Amino acid sequence: MTTAFCSTIDPVTLDSGAEPPLSKSQAEKLPEKLQLPLLALDIGMKRIGVAVCDRLAISCRGVTFLHRNDKGWPGQMLKLIREYGSRGIVAGLPKNMDGTEGVQAKDARAAVRELMLVTDLPVVFQDERLSTWTAKERLYAQGLNEKKVREKIDQTAAAVILEDFIFGHPELKS
């Protein structure tokens, strides 16, 4: 099985709307404050999947999902950040297959700006193309039925996003 991976290091700032694409040299630099363990988000229109990695980035696992329509989701995210001792956030950026950003990417950026109002942790975006597809494949391979897959898809996709990010940035482990 071949593993595909795409990375977009796109540090987020509160004043950023639709950020211009980063140059290759900018894209390779991680924010200095970004350290393990990390928390990852798969931001959808209805739900936000959440995953974490351990302090050595050996394993990533989905932990829960939050409802986007719950106005208190940023506060719930703060509780998860504290619970898992996260020192940085990786947010999935749902790009189109041609690499452009559409409505979902704009929505993900807006959600991250909302989260940044309650935390000062560094946040970067990770290209999340095919993460949901990969997550579904994994869950069905475990023998889960359609109902169980729907329950776990968002947090599993967040784990895929985090795995891809860590794979693309081995310097985090040093």
Contacts in CASP RR format, 6 or more apart in sequence:
PFRMAT RR
TARGET T0000
AUTHOR 0000-0000-0000
METHOD contacts of the structure
MODEL  1
MTTAFCSTIDPVTLDSGAEPPLSKSQAEKLPEKLQLPLLALDIGMKRIGV
AVCDRLAISCRGVTFLHRNDKGWPGQMLKLIREYGSRGIVAGLPKNMDGT
EGVQAKDARAAVRELMLVTDLPVVFQDERLSTWTAKERLYAQGLNEKKVR
EKIDQTAAAVILEDFIFGHPELKS
3 167 0 8 1.000
4 130 0 8 1.000
5 164 0 8 1.000
5 167 0 8 1.000
5 168 0 8 1.000
6 127 0 8 1.000
6 129 0 8 1.000
6 164 0 8 1.000
7 27 0 8 1.000
7 126 0 8 1.000
7 127 0 8 1.000
7 164 0 8 1.000
7 165 0 8 1.000
7 168 0 8 1.000
7 169 0 8 1.000
8 22 0 8 1.000
8 27 0 8 1.000
8 93 0 8 1.000
8 95 0 8 1.000
8 125 0 8 1.000
8 126 0 8 1.000
8 127 0 8 1.000
9 22 0 8 1.000
9 26 0 8 1.000
9 27 0 8 1.000
9 28 0 8 1.000
9 29 0 8 1.000
9 30 0 8 1.000
9 124 0 8 1.000
9 125 0 8 1.000
9 169 0 8 1.000
10 19 0 8 1.000
10 22 0 8 1.000
10 27 0 8 1.000
10 93 0 8 1.000
10 124 0 8 1.000
10 125 0 8 1.000
11 31 0 8 1.000
11 122 0 8 1.000
11 123 0 8 1.000
11 124 0 8 1.000
12 19 0 8 1.000
12 91 0 8 1.000
12 109 0 8 1.000
12 112 0 8 1.000
12 113 0 8 1.000
12 116 0 8 1.000
12 123 0 8 1.000
12 124 0 8 1.000
12 125 0 8 1.000
14 113 0 8 1.000
14 116 0 8 1.000
14 117 0 8 1.000
16 109 0 8 1.000
16 113 0 8 1.000
17 109 0 8 1.000
17 113 0 8 1.000
18 101 0 8 1.000
18 106 0 8 1.000
18 109 0 8 1.000
19 109 0 8 1.000
30 124 0 8 1.000
30 169 0 8 1.000
30 171 0 8 1.000
30 172 0 8 1.000
31 122 0 8 1.000
31 124 0 8 1.000
33 87 0 8 1.000
33 88 0 8 1.000
33 121 0 8 1.000
33 122 0 8 1.000
34 87 0 8 1.000
34 88 0 8 1.000
34 122 0 8 1.000
34 124 0 8 1.000
34 172 0 8 1.000
35 87 0 8 1.000
35 88 0 8 1.000
35 172 0 8 1.000
36 53 0 8 1.000
36 54 0 8 1.000
36 55 0 8 1.000
36 56 0 8 1.000
36 57 0 8 1.000
36 87 0 8 1.000
36 172 0 8 1.000
36 173 0 8 1.000
37 52 0 8 1.000
37 53 0 8 1.000
37 54 0 8 1.000
37 55 0 8 1.000
37 57 0 8 1.000
37 84 0 8 1.000
37 85 0 8 1.000
37 86 0 8 1.000
37 87 0 8 1.000
38 52 0 8 1.000
38 53 0 8 1.000
38 57 0 8 1.000
38 86 0 8 1.000
38 87 0 8 1.000
38 88 0 8 1.000
38 89 0 8 1.000
38 90 0 8 1.000
38 162 0 8 1.000
38 165 0 8 1.000
38 166 0 8 1.000
38 172 0 8 1.000
39 50 0 8 1.000
39 51 0 8 1.000
39 52 0 8 1.000
39 80 0 8 1.000
39 81 0 8 1.000
39 84 0 8 1.000
39 86 0 8 1.000
39 88 0 8 1.000
39 89 0 8 1.000
39 90 0 8 1.000
40 50 0 8 1.000
40 51 0 8 1.000
40 52 0 8 1.000
40 53 0 8 1.000
40 60 0 8 1.000
40 89 0 8 1.000
40 90 0 8 1.000
40 91 0 8 1.000
40 92 0 8 1.000
40 126 0 8 1.000
40 158 0 8 1.000
40 159 0 8 1.000
40 161 0 8 1.000
40 162 0 8 1.000
40 165 0 8 1.000
41 48 0 8 1.000
41 49 0 8 1.000
41 50 0 8 1.000
41 77 0 8 1.000
41 89 0 8 1.000
41 90 0 8 1.000
41 91 0 8 1.000
41 92 0 8 1.000
41 111 0 8 1.000
41 112 0 8 1.000
41 158 0 8 1.000
41 161 0 8 1.000
42 48 0 8 1.000
42 49 0 8 1.000
42 50 0 8 1.000
42 51 0 8 1.000
42 92 0 8 1.000
42 128 0 8 1.000
42 131 0 8 1.000
42 132 0 8 1.000
42 154 0 8 1.000
42 155 0 8 1.000
42 157 0 8 1.000
42 158 0 8 1.000
42 161 0 8 1.000
43 49 0 8 1.000
43 68 0 8 1.000
43 91 0 8 1.000
43 92 0 8 1.000
43 94 0 8 1.000
43 107 0 8 1.000
43 108 0 8 1.000
43 111 0 8 1.000
43 112 0 8 1.000
44 68 0 8 1.000
44 94 0 8 1.000
44 104 0 8 1.000
44 107 0 8 1.000
44 108 0 8 1.000
44 111 0 8 1.000
44 154 0 8 1.000
45 68 0 8 1.000
45 104 0 8 1.000
45 107 0 8 1.000
46 67 0 8 1.000
46 68 0 8 1.000
46 69 0 8 1.000
47 65 0 8 1.000
47 66 0 8 1.000
47 67 0 8 1.000
47 68 0 8 1.000
47 154 0 8 1.000
48 65 0 8 1.000
48 66 0 8 1.000
48 67 0 8 1.000
48 68 0 8 1.000
48 73 0 8 1.000
48 77 0 8 1.000
48 111 0 8 1.000
48 154 0 8 1.000
49 62 0 8 1.000
49 64 0 8 1.000
49 65 0 8 1.000
49 66 0 8 1.000
49 154 0 8 1.000
49 155 0 8 1.000
49 157 0 8 1.000
49 158 0 8 1.000
50 62 0 8 1.000
50 63 0 8 1.000
50 64 0 8 1.000
50 65 0 8 1.000
50 66 0 8 1.000
50 77 0 8 1.000
50 80 0 8 1.000
50 155 0 8 1.000
50 158 0 8 1.000
51 60 0 8 1.000
51 61 0 8 1.000
51 62 0 8 1.000
51 63 0 8 1.000
51 155 0 8 1.000
51 156 0 8 1.000
51 158 0 8 1.000
51 159 0 8 1.000
51 161 0 8 1.000
51 162 0 8 1.000
52 60 0 8 1.000
52 61 0 8 1.000
52 62 0 8 1.000
52 63 0 8 1.000
52 80 0 8 1.000
52 84 0 8 1.000
52 86 0 8 1.000
52 162 0 8 1.000
53 59 0 8 1.000
53 60 0 8 1.000
53 61 0 8 1.000
53 162 0 8 1.000
53 166 0 8 1.000
56 173 0 8 1.000
57 166 0 8 1.000
57 172 0 8 1.000
57 173 0 8 1.000
60 159 0 8 1.000
60 162 0 8 1.000
60 163 0 8 1.000
60 166 0 8 1.000
61 159 0 8 1.000
62 152 0 8 1.000
62 155 0 8 1.000
62 156 0 8 1.000
62 158 0 8 1.000
62 159 0 8 1.000
63 80 0 8 1.000
63 84 0 8 1.000
63 155 0 8 1.000
64 80 0 8 1.000
64 155 0 8 1.000
65 154 0 8 1.000
65 155 0 8 1.000
66 73 0 8 1.000
66 76 0 8 1.000
66 77 0 8 1.000
67 73 0 8 1.000
68 111 0 8 1.000
70 76 0 8 1.000
74 114 0 8 1.000
74 115 0 8 1.000
74 117 0 8 1.000
74 118 0 8 1.000
74 119 0 8 1.000
75 118 0 8 1.000
77 115 0 8 1.000
77 118 0 8 1.000
77 119 0 8 1.000
78 118 0 8 1.000
78 119 0 8 1.000
80 86 0 8 1.000
81 89 0 8 1.000
81 119 0 8 1.000
81 121 0 8 1.000
86 121 0 8 1.000
87 121 0 8 1.000
88 121 0 8 1.000
88 122 0 8 1.000
88 123 0 8 1.000
89 112 0 8 1.000
89 115 0 8 1.000
89 119 0 8 1.000
89 121 0 8 1.000
89 122 0 8 1.000
89 123 0 8 1.000
89 124 0 8 1.000
90 123 0 8 1.000
90 124 0 8 1.000
90 125 0 8 1.000
90 126 0 8 1.000
90 161 0 8 1.000
90 162 0 8 1.000
90 165 0 8 1.000
91 108 0 8 1.000
91 111 0 8 1.000
91 112 0 8 1.000
91 123 0 8 1.000
91 124 0 8 1.000
91 125 0 8 1.000
91 126 0 8 1.000
92 108 0 8 1.000
92 125 0 8 1.000
92 126 0 8 1.000
92 127 0 8 1.000
92 128 0 8 1.000
92 131 0 8 1.000
92 158 0 8 1.000
92 161 0 8 1.000
93 101 0 8 1.000
93 105 0 8 1.000
93 108 0 8 1.000
93 109 0 8 1.000
93 125 0 8 1.000
93 126 0 8 1.000
93 127 0 8 1.000
93 128 0 8 1.000
94 102 0 8 1.000
94 104 0 8 1.000
94 105 0 8 1.000
94 108 0 8 1.000
94 128 0 8 1.000
94 129 0 8 1.000
95 101 0 8 1.000
95 102 0 8 1.000
95 105 0 8 1.000
95 127 0 8 1.000
95 128 0 8 1.000
95 129 0 8 1.000
96 102 0 8 1.000
97 129 0 8 1.000
99 127 0 8 1.000
99 129 0 8 1.000
108 125 0 8 1.000
109 125 0 8 1.000
112 123 0 8 1.000
112 125 0 8 1.000
115 123 0 8 1.000
116 123 0 8 1.000
124 165 0 8 1.000
126 161 0 8 1.000
126 162 0 8 1.000
126 164 0 8 1.000
126 165 0 8 1.000
127 164 0 8 1.000
128 157 0 8 1.000
128 160 0 8 1.000
128 161 0 8 1.000
128 164 0 8 1.000
131 157 0 8 1.000
131 160 0 8 1.000
131 161 0 8 1.000
131 164 0 8 1.000
132 153 0 8 1.000
132 157 0 8 1.000
134 157 0 8 1.000
134 160 0 8 1.000
135 152 0 8 1.000
135 153 0 8 1.000
135 156 0 8 1.000
135 157 0 8 1.000
135 159 0 8 1.000
135 160 0 8 1.000
136 149 0 8 1.000
136 153 0 8 1.000
138 156 0 8 1.000
138 160 0 8 1.000
139 148 0 8 1.000
139 149 0 8 1.000
139 152 0 8 1.000
139 153 0 8 1.000
139 156 0 8 1.000
140 149 0 8 1.000
144 152 0 8 1.000
166 172 0 8 1.000
166 173 0 8 1.000
END
